[in-house]
Amino acid sequence: MKKILFLLTILLVAFALVGCKNDETEDPDVVDTTFRLLMEAEDLSGMANKTSAVIREAGSLGLPTSYQGVQISYQSRNVNIIDNTGNVTLPTECWIESRDQQGVSKSQFNNLNDNWPVVVDVILTYQGQTRTAKLLFVVAPQEGFTCNKYLG
């Protein structure tokens, strides 16, 4: 009898817990539409077009900050060359001439490459949904500056 009473108590508690379950879920159509708009903002805002050529002039990249309600922000991994608002300052030295891939000075890398790779993280936000992307820009040193000891 105790076993049956114990089993009934367990079942009652299980039903009570299942009955308290929160069934609120986000509408998949709304989530899908929001995600699609974030993807569209990334594709159609023109950001990707800016990465196809070497940047040879200082000034603003004109990166968009919004697109059809999507808020777009940027975080540069090298703010000395491209800041978080998209302003470019041309460097005065070669990238790999004086650094390894971690940015540490190494003499054996002298004059391997003039241009600087700069990654900019893009954060697109719309109605609580966030999508991230990365843009890779290649920035040439200031005019007249070159790695004149290139051995390749």
N, CA, C and O atoms as a GROMACS GRO file, in nm:
protein
  608
    1MET      N    1   0.081  -0.118   0.000
    1MET     CA    2   0.000   0.000   0.000
    1MET      C    3   0.086   0.126   0.000
    1MET      O    4   0.055   0.224  -0.067
    2LYS      N    5   0.196   0.122   0.077
    2LYS     CA    6   0.285   0.237   0.082
    2LYS      C    7   0.348   0.263  -0.055
    2LYS      O    8   0.368   0.378  -0.095
    3LYS      N    9   0.380   0.154  -0.127
    3LYS     CA   10   0.440   0.170  -0.259
    3LYS      C   11   0.343   0.236  -0.356
    3LYS      O   12   0.383   0.321  -0.435
    4ILE      N   13   0.217   0.198  -0.350
    4ILE     CA   14   0.116   0.257  -0.439
    4ILE      C   15   0.095   0.404  -0.404
    4ILE      O   16   0.086   0.488  -0.493
    5LEU      N   17   0.087   0.436  -0.276
    5LEU     CA   18   0.072   0.574  -0.232
    5LEU      C   19   0.192   0.658  -0.275
    5LEU      O   20   0.176   0.772  -0.320
    6PHE      N   21   0.312   0.602  -0.261
    6PHE     CA   22   0.434   0.673  -0.302
    6PHE      C   23   0.434   0.697  -0.453
    6PHE      O   24   0.469   0.806  -0.499
    7LEU      N   25   0.394   0.596  -0.531
    7LEU     CA   26   0.387   0.608  -0.676
    7LEU      C   27   0.285   0.714  -0.718
    7LEU      O   28   0.311   0.792  -0.809
    8LEU      N   29   0.169   0.715  -0.652
    8LEU     CA   30   0.067   0.816  -0.683
    8LEU      C   31   0.116   0.957  -0.649
    8LEU      O   32   0.088   1.052  -0.722
    9THR      N   33   0.190   0.971  -0.540
    9THR     CA   34   0.246   1.101  -0.503
    9THR      C   35   0.346   1.148  -0.607
    9THR      O   36   0.346   1.265  -0.645
   10ILE      N   37   0.432   1.058  -0.652
   10ILE     CA   38   0.530   1.092  -0.756
   10ILE      C   39   0.459   1.137  -0.883
   10ILE      O   40   0.497   1.237  -0.943
   11LEU      N   41   0.357   1.063  -0.924
   11LEU     CA   42   0.282   1.099  -1.046
   11LEU      C   43   0.214   1.235  -1.031
   11LEU      O   44   0.214   1.314  -1.125
   12LEU      N   45   0.157   1.262  -0.915
   12LEU     CA   46   0.091   1.389  -0.890
   12LEU      C   47   0.191   1.504  -0.898
   12LEU      O   48   0.161   1.608  -0.959
   13VAL      N   49   0.308   1.488  -0.839
   13VAL     CA   50   0.412   1.591  -0.846
   13VAL      C   51   0.459   1.610  -0.990
   13VAL      O   52   0.480   1.723  -1.034
   14ALA      N   53   0.476   1.501  -1.063
   14ALA     CA   54   0.519   1.510  -1.203
   14ALA      C   55   0.417   1.586  -1.286
   14ALA      O   56   0.455   1.671  -1.367
   15PHE      N   57   0.289   1.556  -1.268
   15PHE     CA   58   0.184   1.628  -1.343
   15PHE      C   59   0.182   1.776  -1.305
   15PHE      O   60   0.162   1.862  -1.391
   16ALA      N   61   0.203   1.805  -1.178
   16ALA     CA   62   0.204   1.945  -1.134
   16ALA      C   63   0.320   2.020  -1.199
   16ALA      O   64   0.304   2.134  -1.242
   17LEU      N   65   0.436   1.957  -1.205
   17LEU     CA   66   0.552   2.022  -1.267
   17LEU      C   67   0.532   2.042  -1.416
   17LEU      O   68   0.568   2.148  -1.469
   18VAL      N   69   0.476   1.945  -1.484
   18VAL     CA   70   0.450   1.957  -1.628
   18VAL      C   71   0.346   2.065  -1.652
   18VAL      O   72   0.355   2.141  -1.749
   19GLY      N   73   0.247   2.073  -1.565
   19GLY     CA   74   0.143   2.175  -1.578
   19GLY      C   75   0.196   2.315  -1.557
   19GLY      O   76   0.138   2.410  -1.609
   20CYS      N   77   0.304   2.332  -1.484
   20CYS     CA   78   0.364   2.463  -1.460
   20CYS      C   79   0.461   2.505  -1.569
   20CYS      O   80   0.514   2.616  -1.566
   21LYS      N   81   0.485   2.418  -1.664
   21LYS     CA   82   0.582   2.447  -1.770
   21LYS      C   83   0.539   2.572  -1.848
   21LYS      O   84   0.422   2.588  -1.882
   22ASN      N   85   0.636   2.659  -1.874
   22ASN     CA   86   0.611   2.782  -1.950
   22ASN      C   87   0.613   2.747  -2.099
   22ASN      O   88   0.717   2.711  -2.153
   23ASP      N   89   0.498   2.758  -2.164
   23ASP     CA   90   0.488   2.723  -2.305
   23ASP      C   91   0.512   2.841  -2.398
   23ASP      O   92   0.493   2.829  -2.519
   24GLU      N   93   0.553   2.955  -2.343
   24GLU     CA   94   0.576   3.071  -2.428
   24GLU      C   95   0.702   3.049  -2.510
   24GLU      O   96   0.812   3.036  -2.455
   25THR      N   97   0.687   3.045  -2.639
   25THR     CA   98   0.800   3.035  -2.730
   25THR      C   99   0.787   3.146  -2.832
   25THR      O  100   0.678   3.194  -2.860
   26GLU      N  101   0.900   3.186  -2.885
   26GLU     CA  102   0.897   3.291  -2.986
   26GLU      C  103   0.838   3.236  -3.114
   26GLU      O  104   0.860   3.122  -3.152
   27ASP      N  105   0.762   3.321  -3.179
   27ASP     CA  106   0.702   3.285  -3.307
   27ASP      C  107   0.814   3.260  -3.408
   27ASP      O  108   0.892   3.352  -3.434
   28PRO      N  109   0.825   3.140  -3.466
   28PRO     CA  110   0.934   3.111  -3.559
   28PRO      C  111   0.934   3.202  -3.681
   28PRO      O  112   1.039   3.231  -3.738
   29ASP      N  113   0.815   3.248  -3.722
   29ASP     CA  114   0.809   3.338  -3.837
   29ASP      C  115   0.873   3.473  -3.805
   29ASP      O  116   0.943   3.530  -3.889
   30VAL      N  117   0.850   3.523  -3.682
   30VAL     CA  118   0.909   3.651  -3.641
   30VAL      C  119   1.060   3.637  -3.631
   30VAL      O  120   1.134   3.723  -3.679
   31VAL      N  121   1.107   3.529  -3.568
   31VAL     CA  122   1.251   3.506  -3.554
   31VAL      C  123   1.315   3.493  -3.692
   31VAL      O  124   1.421   3.551  -3.716
   32ASP      N  125   1.252   3.417  -3.782
   32ASP     CA  126   1.306   3.398  -3.916
   32ASP      C  127   1.310   3.530  -3.993
   32ASP      O  128   1.408   3.558  -4.062
   33THR      N  129   1.205   3.610  -3.983
   33THR     CA  130   1.201   3.739  -4.052
   33THR      C  131   1.309   3.832  -3.998
   33THR      O  132   1.377   3.900  -4.075
   34THR      N  133   1.325   3.835  -3.866
   34THR     CA  134   1.428   3.919  -3.805
   34THR      C  135   1.566   3.876  -3.851
   34THR      O  136   1.649   3.959  -3.888
   35PHE      N  137   1.593   3.746  -3.848
   35PHE     CA  138   1.724   3.695  -3.890
   35PHE      C  139   1.748   3.726  -4.037
   35PHE      O  140   1.859   3.763  -4.076
   36ARG      N  141   1.643   3.711  -4.119
   36ARG     CA  142   1.657   3.740  -4.262
   36ARG      C  143   1.690   3.888  -4.283
   36ARG      O  144   1.772   3.922  -4.369
   37LEU      N  145   1.626   3.977  -4.206
   37LEU     CA  146   1.655   4.120  -4.218
   37LEU      C  147   1.798   4.151  -4.175
   37LEU      O  148   1.864   4.234  -4.237
   38LEU      N  149   1.846   4.084  -4.070
   38LEU     CA  150   1.985   4.104  -4.029
   38LEU      C  151   2.081   4.060  -4.139
   38LEU      O  152   2.180   4.128  -4.166
   39MET      N  153   2.052   3.947  -4.201
   39MET     CA  154   2.137   3.898  -4.311
   39MET      C  155   2.132   3.996  -4.428
   39MET      O  156   2.234   4.027  -4.490
   40GLU      N  157   2.012   4.045  -4.459
   40GLU     CA  158   1.995   4.139  -4.569
   40GLU      C  159   2.070   4.269  -4.541
   40GLU      O  160   2.133   4.325  -4.630
   41ALA      N  161   2.065   4.315  -4.416
   41ALA     CA  162   2.137   4.437  -4.379
   41ALA      C  163   2.286   4.418  -4.400
   41ALA      O  164   2.355   4.509  -4.448
   42GLU      N  165   2.336   4.301  -4.364
   42GLU     CA  166   2.478   4.273  -4.383
   42GLU      C  167   2.514   4.272  -4.532
   42GLU      O  168   2.616   4.329  -4.572
   43ASP      N  169   2.430   4.209  -4.613
   43ASP     CA  170   2.458   4.197  -4.756
   43ASP      C  171   2.436   4.326  -4.834
   43ASP      O  172   2.519   4.364  -4.916
   44LEU      N  173   2.323   4.392  -4.808
   44LEU     CA  174   2.283   4.504  -4.893
   44LEU      C  175   2.333   4.640  -4.848
   44LEU      O  176   2.321   4.737  -4.922
   45SER      N  177   2.388   4.650  -4.729
   45SER     CA  178   2.434   4.780  -4.682
   45SER      C  179   2.564   4.821  -4.749
   45SER      O  180   2.610   4.934  -4.729
   46GLY      N  181   2.623   4.734  -4.827
   46GLY     CA  182   2.744   4.768  -4.901
   46GLY      C  183   2.872   4.746  -4.824
   46GLY      O  184   2.979   4.783  -4.873
   47MET      N  185   2.865   4.688  -4.706
   47MET     CA  186   2.986   4.669  -4.626
   47MET      C  187   3.085   4.577  -4.696
   47MET      O  188   3.205   4.605  -4.698
   48ALA      N  189   3.037   4.469  -4.754
   48ALA     CA  190   3.127   4.371  -4.816
   48ALA      C  191   3.200   4.430  -4.936
   48ALA      O  192   3.313   4.390  -4.965
   49ASN      N  193   3.138   4.524  -5.006
   49ASN     CA  194   3.202   4.585  -5.124
   49ASN      C  195   3.327   4.663  -5.086
   49ASN      O  196   3.418   4.678  -5.168
   50LYS      N  197   3.333   4.712  -4.964
   50LYS     CA  198   3.445   4.796  -4.922
   50LYS      C  199   3.571   4.713  -4.895
   50LYS      O  200   3.680   4.770  -4.882
   51THR      N  201   3.558   4.583  -4.888
   51THR     CA  202   3.673   4.499  -4.855
   51THR      C  203   3.742   4.442  -4.978
   51THR      O  204   3.840   4.369  -4.966
   52SER      N  205   3.693   4.474  -5.097
   52SER     CA  206   3.746   4.411  -5.218
   52SER      C  207   3.869   4.480  -5.275
   52SER      O  208   3.932   4.427  -5.367
   53ALA      N  209   3.906   4.596  -5.224
   53ALA     CA  210   4.022   4.669  -5.278
   53ALA      C  211   4.111   4.716  -5.163
   53ALA      O  212   4.066   4.730  -5.049
   54VAL      N  213   4.236   4.740  -5.195
   54VAL     CA  214   4.330   4.794  -5.097
   54VAL      C  215   4.294   4.940  -5.072
   54VAL      O  216   4.275   5.017  -5.167
   55ILE      N  217   4.284   4.978  -4.946
   55ILE     CA  218   4.254   5.116  -4.909
   55ILE      C  219   4.384   5.196  -4.915
   55ILE      O  220   4.480   5.162  -4.846
   56ARG      N  221   4.385   5.301  -4.996
   56ARG     CA  222   4.506   5.380  -5.015
   56ARG      C  223   4.489   5.526  -4.975
   56ARG      O  224   4.582   5.605  -4.989
   57GLU      N  225   4.371   5.562  -4.924
   57GLU     CA  226   4.346   5.700  -4.883
   57GLU      C  227   4.293   5.703  -4.741
   57GLU      O  228   4.213   5.619  -4.700
   58ALA      N  229   4.341   5.803  -4.665
   58ALA     CA  230   4.288   5.823  -4.530
   58ALA      C  231   4.151   5.886  -4.541
   58ALA      O  232   4.117   5.948  -4.641
   59GLY      N  233   4.072   5.870  -4.437
   59GLY     CA  234   3.938   5.929  -4.434
   59GLY      C  235   3.835   5.826  -4.395
   59GLY      O  236   3.868   5.714  -4.353
   60SER      N  237   3.709   5.864  -4.408
   60SER     CA  238   3.600   5.778  -4.366
   60SER      C  239   3.567   5.671  -4.469
   60SER      O  240   3.568   5.698  -4.590
   61LEU      N  241   3.539   5.551  -4.422
   61LEU     CA  242   3.493   5.444  -4.510
   61LEU      C  243   3.345   5.457  -4.540
   61LEU      O  244   3.293   5.389  -4.629
   62GLY      N  245   3.276   5.543  -4.467
   62GLY     CA  246   3.132   5.561  -4.488
   62GLY      C  247   3.053   5.437  -4.452
   62GLY      O  248   2.955   5.403  -4.518
   63LEU      N  249   3.094   5.369  -4.346
   63LEU     CA  250   3.023   5.248  -4.304
   63LEU      C  251   2.885   5.285  -4.251
   63LEU      O  252   2.872   5.380  -4.174
   64PRO      N  253   2.782   5.212  -4.292
   64PRO     CA  254   2.647   5.244  -4.245
   64PRO      C  255   2.629   5.211  -4.097
   64PRO      O  256   2.690   5.118  -4.046
   65THR      N  257   2.546   5.290  -4.029
   65THR     CA  258   2.518   5.264  -3.888
   65THR      C  259   2.377   5.210  -3.867
   65THR      O  260   2.341   5.169  -3.757
   66SER      N  261   2.296   5.211  -3.974
   66SER     CA  262   2.163   5.152  -3.965
   66SER      C  263   2.116   5.114  -4.105
   66SER      O  264   2.163   5.168  -4.206
   67TYR      N  265   2.023   5.019  -4.109
   67TYR     CA  266   1.966   4.975  -4.235
   67TYR      C  267   1.828   4.919  -4.206
   67TYR      O  268   1.815   4.815  -4.142
   68GLN      N  269   1.725   4.986  -4.252
   68GLN     CA  270   1.586   4.943  -4.232
   68GLN      C  271   1.558   4.903  -4.087
   68GLN      O  272   1.496   4.799  -4.062
   69GLY      N  273   1.602   4.984  -3.994
   69GLY     CA  274   1.578   4.958  -3.852
   69GLY      C  275   1.683   4.874  -3.784
   69GLY      O  276   1.682   4.861  -3.661
   70VAL      N  277   1.774   4.816  -3.859
   70VAL     CA  278   1.883   4.736  -3.802
   70VAL      C  279   1.994   4.832  -3.759
   70VAL      O  280   2.042   4.912  -3.840
   71GLN      N  281   2.035   4.824  -3.633
   71GLN     CA  282   2.145   4.906  -3.583
   71GLN      C  283   2.276   4.833  -3.609
   71GLN      O  284   2.289   4.714  -3.579
   72ILE      N  285   2.373   4.904  -3.665
   72ILE     CA  286   2.500   4.843  -3.702
   72ILE      C  287   2.612   4.915  -3.627
   72ILE      O  288   2.623   5.037  -3.636
   73SER      N  289   2.693   4.839  -3.554
   73SER     CA  290   2.808   4.898  -3.487
   73SER      C  291   2.933   4.819  -3.524
   73SER      O  292   2.926   4.706  -3.572
   74TYR      N  293   3.048   4.881  -3.500
   74TYR     CA  294   3.175   4.824  -3.545
   74TYR      C  295   3.276   4.827  -3.431
   74TYR      O  296   3.275   4.918  -3.348
   75GLN      N  297   3.362   4.726  -3.429
   75GLN     CA  298   3.474   4.722  -3.335
   75GLN      C  299   3.598   4.679  -3.411
   75GLN      O  300   3.611   4.564  -3.452
   76SER      N  301   3.688   4.774  -3.430
   76SER     CA  302   3.811   4.746  -3.503
   76SER      C  303   3.910   4.674  -3.412
   76SER      O  304   3.917   4.700  -3.292
   77ARG      N  305   3.985   4.584  -3.472
   77ARG     CA  306   4.090   4.515  -3.397
   77ARG      C  307   4.222   4.591  -3.404
   77ARG      O  308   4.321   4.552  -3.342
   78ASN      N  309   4.224   4.701  -3.481
   78ASN     CA  310   4.341   4.788  -3.485
   78ASN      C  311   4.291   4.932  -3.503
   78ASN      O  312   4.286   4.984  -3.615
   79VAL      N  313   4.254   4.994  -3.391
   79VAL     CA  314   4.196   5.129  -3.396
   79VAL      C  315   4.295   5.235  -3.438
   79VAL      O  316   4.255   5.348  -3.470
   80ASN      N  317   4.424   5.203  -3.440
   80ASN     CA  318   4.522   5.301  -3.488
   80ASN      C  319   4.516   5.318  -3.639
   80ASN      O  320   4.559   5.421  -3.691
   81ILE      N  321   4.462   5.221  -3.710
   81ILE     CA  322   4.452   5.229  -3.856
   81ILE      C  323   4.307   5.252  -3.899
   81ILE      O  324   4.280   5.344  -3.977
   82ILE      N  325   4.214   5.172  -3.851
   82ILE     CA  326   4.071   5.194  -3.876
   82ILE      C  327   4.004   5.199  -3.739
   82ILE      O  328   4.005   5.102  -3.665
   83ASP      N  329   3.945   5.315  -3.707
   83ASP     CA  330   3.881   5.326  -3.576
   83ASP      C  331   3.740   5.266  -3.579
   83ASP      O  332   3.695   5.218  -3.683
   84ASN      N  333   3.673   5.268  -3.466
   84ASN     CA  334   3.541   5.205  -3.454
   84ASN      C  335   3.431   5.277  -3.531
   84ASN      O  336   3.321   5.223  -3.544
   85THR      N  337   3.458   5.396  -3.583
   85THR     CA  338   3.360   5.467  -3.665
   85THR      C  339   3.391   5.454  -3.813
   85THR      O  340   3.317   5.508  -3.897
   86GLY      N  341   3.500   5.385  -3.848
   86GLY     CA  342   3.533   5.363  -3.989
   86GLY      C  343   3.628   5.466  -4.048
   86GLY      O  344   3.642   5.473  -4.170
   87ASN      N  345   3.692   5.546  -3.963
   87ASN     CA  346   3.790   5.642  -4.014
   87ASN      C  347   3.926   5.574  -4.028
   87ASN      O  348   3.974   5.506  -3.938
   88VAL      N  349   3.988   5.594  -4.146
   88VAL     CA  350   4.115   5.529  -4.178
   88VAL      C  351   4.230   5.627  -4.158
   88VAL      O  352   4.224   5.741  -4.204
   89THR      N  353   4.334   5.582  -4.091
   89THR     CA  354   4.461   5.653  -4.081
   89THR      C  355   4.566   5.563  -4.144
   89THR      O  356   4.587   5.451  -4.098
   90LEU      N  357   4.630   5.611  -4.250
   90LEU     CA  358   4.728   5.527  -4.319
   90LEU      C  359   4.850   5.506  -4.231
   90LEU      O  360   4.902   5.602  -4.172
   91PRO      N  361   4.898   5.383  -4.220
   91PRO     CA  362   5.015   5.354  -4.136
   91PRO      C  363   5.143   5.408  -4.198
   91PRO      O  364   5.149   5.438  -4.317
   92THR      N  365   5.246   5.420  -4.116
   92THR     CA  366   5.376   5.470  -4.162
   92THR      C  367   5.483   5.362  -4.157
   92THR      O  368   5.602   5.392  -4.158
   93GLU      N  369   5.441   5.238  -4.151
   93GLU     CA  370   5.536   5.127  -4.154
   93GLU      C  371   5.469   5.005  -4.216
   93GLU      O  372   5.347   5.001  -4.231
   94CYS      N  373   5.549   4.907  -4.250
   94CYS     CA  374   5.497   4.784  -4.308
   94CYS      C  375   5.438   4.695  -4.200
   94CYS      O  376   5.478   4.703  -4.084
   95TRP      N  377   5.344   4.612  -4.239
   95TRP     CA  378   5.283   4.520  -4.143
   95TRP      C  379   5.380   4.412  -4.100
   95TRP      O  380   5.417   4.407  -3.983
   96ILE      N  381   5.420   4.327  -4.190
   96ILE     CA  382   5.502   4.213  -4.151
   96ILE      C  383   5.650   4.248  -4.149
   96ILE      O  384   5.733   4.169  -4.105
   97GLU      N  385   5.683   4.367  -4.196
   97GLU     CA  386   5.824   4.406  -4.191
   97GLU      C  387   5.875   4.401  -4.047
   97GLU      O  388   5.989   4.361  -4.023
   98SER      N  389   5.791   4.440  -3.954
   98SER     CA  390   5.840   4.450  -3.817
   98SER      C  391   5.764   4.363  -3.717
   98SER      O  392   5.791   4.369  -3.597
   99ARG      N  393   5.668   4.281  -3.765
   99ARG     CA  394   5.586   4.205  -3.671
   99ARG      C  395   5.556   4.065  -3.722
   99ARG      O  396   5.551   4.041  -3.843
  100ASP      N  397   5.536   3.972  -3.628
  100ASP     CA  398   5.481   3.843  -3.666
  100ASP      C  399   5.328   3.855  -3.661
  100ASP      O  400   5.277   3.964  -3.639
  101GLN      N  401   5.256   3.746  -3.680
  101GLN     CA  402   5.110   3.753  -3.686
  101GLN      C  403   5.046   3.794  -3.553
  101GLN      O  404   4.930   3.834  -3.552
  102GLN      N  405   5.117   3.784  -3.445
  102GLN     CA  406   5.065   3.829  -3.316
  102GLN      C  407   5.102   3.974  -3.288
  102GLN      O  408   5.068   4.026  -3.181
  103GLY      N  409   5.171   4.040  -3.381
  103GLY     CA  410   5.207   4.180  -3.363
  103GLY      C  411   5.339   4.200  -3.289
  103GLY      O  412   5.372   4.313  -3.254
  104VAL      N  413   5.414   4.092  -3.265
  104VAL     CA  414   5.541   4.102  -3.193
  104VAL      C  415   5.653   4.128  -3.293
  104VAL      O  416   5.660   4.064  -3.398
  105SER      N  417   5.741   4.222  -3.260
  105SER     CA  418   5.852   4.256  -3.350
  105SER      C  419   5.944   4.136  -3.370
  105SER      O  420   5.985   4.070  -3.275
  106LYS      N  421   5.976   4.109  -3.497
  106LYS     CA  422   6.066   4.000  -3.534
  106LYS      C  423   6.148   4.044  -3.654
  106LYS      O  424   6.091   4.078  -3.758
  107SER      N  425   6.278   4.044  -3.642
  107SER     CA  426   6.362   4.092  -3.753
  107SER      C  427   6.357   4.000  -3.874
  107SER      O  428   6.378   4.047  -3.986
  108GLN      N  429   6.331   3.872  -3.857
  108GLN     CA  430   6.330   3.780  -3.971
  108GLN      C  431   6.212   3.806  -4.065
  108GLN      O  432   6.210   3.751  -4.175
  109PHE      N  433   6.114   3.887  -4.024
  109PHE     CA  434   6.000   3.918  -4.110
  109PHE      C  435   6.016   4.051  -4.183
  109PHE      O  436   5.922   4.098  -4.246
  110ASN      N  437   6.133   4.110  -4.176
  110ASN     CA  438   6.153   4.240  -4.241
  110ASN      C  439   6.114   4.237  -4.388
  110ASN      O  440   6.155   4.148  -4.462
  111ASN      N  441   6.035   4.336  -4.428
  111ASN     CA  442   6.002   4.365  -4.568
  111ASN      C  443   5.923   4.256  -4.641
  111ASN      O  444   5.938   4.241  -4.762
  112LEU      N  445   5.842   4.182  -4.572
  112LEU     CA  446   5.763   4.081  -4.640
  112LEU      C  447   5.636   4.138  -4.702
  112LEU      O  448   5.590   4.087  -4.804
  113ASN      N  449   5.579   4.241  -4.644
  113ASN     CA  450   5.452   4.292  -4.694
  113ASN      C  451   5.433   4.436  -4.650
  113ASN      O  452   5.454   4.469  -4.533
  114ASP      N  453   5.392   4.522  -4.743
  114ASP     CA  454   5.365   4.662  -4.710
  114ASP      C  455   5.231   4.680  -4.641
  114ASP      O  456   5.220   4.755  -4.544
  115ASN      N  457   5.129   4.611  -4.689
  115ASN     CA  458   4.991   4.640  -4.650
  115ASN      C  459   4.952   4.576  -4.518
  115ASN      O  460   4.999   4.469  -4.481
  116TRP      N  461   4.862   4.646  -4.447
  116TRP     CA  462   4.815   4.602  -4.316
  116TRP      C  463   4.678   4.537  -4.328
  116TRP      O  464   4.586   4.599  -4.382
  117PRO      N  465   4.660   4.415  -4.278
  117PRO     CA  466   4.526   4.358  -4.269
  117PRO      C  467   4.460   4.408  -4.139
  117PRO      O  468   4.521   4.403  -4.032
  118VAL      N  469   4.339   4.457  -4.151
  118VAL     CA  470   4.267   4.506  -4.033
  118VAL      C  471   4.129   4.439  -4.030
  118VAL      O  472   4.050   4.455  -4.124
  119VAL      N  473   4.101   4.366  -3.925
  119VAL     CA  474   3.970   4.303  -3.908
  119VAL      C  475   3.880   4.398  -3.829
  119VAL      O  476   3.920   4.452  -3.726
  120VAL      N  477   3.759   4.416  -3.879
  120VAL     CA  478   3.658   4.496  -3.809
  120VAL      C  479   3.539   4.404  -3.781
  120VAL      O  480   3.480   4.347  -3.873
  121ASP      N  481   3.506   4.390  -3.654
  121ASP     CA  482   3.389   4.311  -3.615
  121ASP      C  483   3.264   4.397  -3.632
  121ASP      O  484   3.262   4.513  -3.590
  122VAL      N  485   3.161   4.340  -3.693
  122VAL     CA  486   3.036   4.409  -3.718
  122VAL      C  487   2.928   4.346  -3.631
  122VAL      O  488   2.912   4.224  -3.628
  123ILE      N  489   2.854   4.431  -3.559
  123ILE     CA  490   2.745   4.382  -3.475
  123ILE      C  491   2.615   4.442  -3.529
  123ILE      O  492   2.597   4.564  -3.528
  124LEU      N  493   2.525   4.355  -3.577
  124LEU     CA  494   2.396   4.399  -3.631
  124LEU      C  495   2.288   4.360  -3.530
  124LEU      O  496   2.280   4.244  -3.490
  125THR      N  497   2.206   4.456  -3.489
  125THR     CA  498   2.105   4.432  -3.388
  125THR      C  499   1.968   4.479  -3.436
  125THR      O  500   1.955   4.589  -3.489
  126TYR      N  501   1.867   4.393  -3.416
  126TYR     CA  502   1.730   4.429  -3.454
  126TYR      C  503   1.634   4.351  -3.366
  126TYR      O  504   1.637   4.228  -3.363
  127GLN      N  505   1.548   4.422  -3.296
  127GLN     CA  506   1.445   4.362  -3.211
  127GLN      C  507   1.499   4.253  -3.118
  127GLN      O  508   1.441   4.145  -3.108
  128GLY      N  509   1.609   4.283  -3.053
  128GLY     CA  510   1.666   4.189  -2.958
  128GLY      C  511   1.748   4.077  -3.019
  128GLY      O  512   1.810   3.999  -2.947
  129GLN      N  513   1.749   4.066  -3.151
  129GLN     CA  514   1.830   3.965  -3.220
  129GLN      C  515   1.963   4.029  -3.260
  129GLN      O  516   1.966   4.146  -3.298
  130THR      N  517   2.069   3.954  -3.251
  130THR     CA  518   2.201   4.005  -3.288
  130THR      C  519   2.268   3.908  -3.384
  130THR      O  520   2.260   3.786  -3.369
  131ARG      N  521   2.334   3.965  -3.482
  131ARG     CA  522   2.415   3.887  -3.576
  131ARG      C  523   2.551   3.955  -3.582
  131ARG      O  524   2.560   4.078  -3.584
  132THR      N  525   2.656   3.875  -3.585
  132THR     CA  526   2.790   3.932  -3.595
  132THR      C  527   2.853   3.888  -3.727
  132THR      O  528   2.823   3.782  -3.780
  133ALA      N  529   2.939   3.974  -3.776
  133ALA     CA  530   3.013   3.945  -3.899
  133ALA      C  531   3.152   4.004  -3.883
  133ALA      O  532   3.178   4.082  -3.791
  134LYS      N  533   3.239   3.968  -3.972
  134LYS     CA  534   3.375   4.022  -3.971
  134LYS      C  535   3.406   4.076  -4.110
  134LYS      O  536   3.373   4.015  -4.211
  135LEU      N  537   3.471   4.191  -4.113
  135LEU     CA  538   3.517   4.249  -4.238
  135LEU      C  539   3.669   4.255  -4.232
  135LEU      O  540   3.726   4.295  -4.131
  136LEU      N  541   3.734   4.216  -4.340
  136LEU     CA  542   3.879   4.225  -4.348
  136LEU      C  543   3.913   4.334  -4.448
  136LEU      O  544   3.882   4.323  -4.566
  137PHE      N  545   3.978   4.438  -4.399
  137PHE     CA  546   4.024   4.546  -4.485
  137PHE      C  547   4.175   4.533  -4.501
  137PHE      O  548   4.244   4.485  -4.411
  138VAL      N  549   4.224   4.576  -4.615
  138VAL     CA  550   4.368   4.580  -4.638
  138VAL      C  551   4.404   4.726  -4.661
  138VAL      O  552   4.353   4.788  -4.754
  139VAL      N  553   4.492   4.780  -4.576
  139VAL     CA  554   4.526   4.922  -4.580
  139VAL      C  555   4.672   4.938  -4.617
  139VAL      O  556   4.760   4.880  -4.554
  140ALA      N  557   4.697   5.017  -4.722
  140ALA     CA  558   4.833   5.044  -4.767
  140ALA      C  559   4.896   5.151  -4.679
  140ALA      O  560   4.825   5.235  -4.624
  141PRO      N  561   5.028   5.149  -4.664
  141PRO     CA  562   5.096   5.256  -4.591
  141PRO      C  563   5.081   5.389  -4.664
  141PRO      O  564   5.036   5.394  -4.778
  142GLN      N  565   5.119   5.496  -4.596
  142GLN     CA  566   5.111   5.629  -4.656
  142GLN      C  567   5.186   5.633  -4.788
  142GLN      O  568   5.283   5.560  -4.808
  143GLU      N  569   5.140   5.720  -4.878
  143GLU     CA  570   5.200   5.731  -5.011
  143GLU      C  571   5.349   5.763  -4.999
  143GLU      O  572   5.390   5.844  -4.916
  144GLY      N  573   5.427   5.699  -5.083
  144GLY     CA  574   5.571   5.720  -5.080
  144GLY      C  575   5.642   5.627  -4.983
  144GLY      O  576   5.765   5.615  -4.988
  145PHE      N  577   5.569   5.562  -4.897
  145PHE     CA  578   5.631   5.470  -4.804
  145PHE      C  579   5.624   5.330  -4.860
  145PHE      O  580   5.519   5.288  -4.909
  146THR      N  581   5.731   5.259  -4.856
  146THR     CA  582   5.731   5.120  -4.901
  146THR      C  583   5.834   5.042  -4.821
  146THR      O  584   5.924   5.099  -4.759
  147CYS      N  585   5.820   4.914  -4.824
  147CYS     CA  586   5.920   4.827  -4.762
  147CYS      C  587   6.026   4.805  -4.869
  147CYS      O  588   6.013   4.715  -4.952
  148ASN      N  589   6.129   4.884  -4.867
  148ASN     CA  590   6.226   4.883  -4.976
  148ASN      C  591   6.330   4.772  -4.964
  148ASN      O  592   6.422   4.766  -5.045
  149LYS      N  593   6.318   4.687  -4.865
  149LYS     CA  594   6.414   4.579  -4.850
  149LYS      C  595   6.352   4.444  -4.882
  149LYS      O  596   6.403   4.341  -4.838
  150TYR      N  597   6.244   4.445  -4.957
  150TYR     CA  598   6.172   4.320  -4.987
  150TYR      C  599   6.266   4.221  -5.054
  150TYR      O  600   6.333   4.254  -5.152
  151LEU      N  601   6.272   4.100  -5.002
  151LEU     CA  602   6.367   4.001  -5.052
  151LEU      C  603   6.303   3.898  -5.144
  151LEU      O  604   6.373   3.813  -5.198
  152GLY      N  605   6.169   3.904  -5.163
  152GLY     CA  606   6.097   3.803  -5.239
  152GLY      C  607   6.119   3.817  -5.384
  152GLY      O  608   6.066   3.740  -5.462
   0.00000   0.00000   0.00000
